[in-house]
Amino acid sequence: MFNQENIMFMDGEFAGLRPDGTEFLSLAFIKPNGDELYCEFETDAKIDGWVKDNVVPHLTGKKVSKEKVVEKIKDFVGNEKP
């Protein structure tokens, strides 16, 4: 059965568009019940000029490691499937 309570929406900011991939600078998740998670990544990625000028100034939160972000996402998502 479909579990509407475990639906979530995601948004992210990333360093730039590259054919070989890119790195996230931040990720945000929100559930319909209002629970939310927002993380900013520690990174040494090459950040495109537009992103540096228009996105980076708005990233003012504490930066955390990729490993810590994975832990936070797992805790937020939980074990249920939508």
ChimeraX attribute file (.defattr): number of C-alpha atoms within 10 A of each C-alpha:
attribute: neighborCount
match mode: 1-to-1
recipient: residues
	/A:1	5
	/A:2	8
	/A:3	9
	/A:4	11
	/A:5	12
	/A:6	15
	/A:7	14
	/A:8	16
	/A:9	10
	/A:10	12
	/A:11	10
	/A:12	13
	/A:13	16
	/A:14	18
	/A:15	23
	/A:16	18
	/A:17	11
	/A:18	9
	/A:19	5
	/A:20	5
	/A:21	9
	/A:22	14
	/A:23	17
	/A:24	17
	/A:25	23
	/A:26	21
	/A:27	17
	/A:28	15
	/A:29	18
	/A:30	16
	/A:31	17
	/A:32	12
	/A:33	10
	/A:34	9
	/A:35	10
	/A:36	14
	/A:37	17
	/A:38	16
	/A:39	23
	/A:40	21
	/A:41	21
	/A:42	15
	/A:43	15
	/A:44	9
	/A:45	13
	/A:46	11
	/A:47	18
	/A:48	13
	/A:49	12
	/A:50	11
	/A:51	15
	/A:52	14
	/A:53	11
	/A:54	9
	/A:55	14
	/A:56	17
	/A:57	9
	/A:58	9
	/A:59	14
	/A:60	8
	/A:61	11
	/A:62	9
	/A:63	16
	/A:64	14
	/A:65	12
	/A:66	15
	/A:67	9
	/A:68	13
	/A:69	20
	/A:70	12
	/A:71	10
	/A:72	15
	/A:73	16
	/A:74	11
	/A:75	11
	/A:76	15
	/A:77	16
	/A:78	10
	/A:79	9
	/A:80	8
	/A:81	12
	/A:82	12
